[in-house]
Amino acid sequence: MMVVVLDLLKLILYLEVRTFQPYENKRILTT
């Protein structure tokens, strides 16, 4: 259950960062 929440949070964070700063998307993938 914790894993699902974490995964969902990561997805939301990824989408937000991608929306606001598309060029930062590589840094998220690296982390």
Phi, psi and omega in degrees: 000316179298322181297319181297316180297317180295318180296318180296317179298319179296320180295314179299314180298317180300315180294319179297312180297321181293325181288317183278320181223086182300331182283346180275354184302328179291324181294323179294318181295327181288322184291000000 
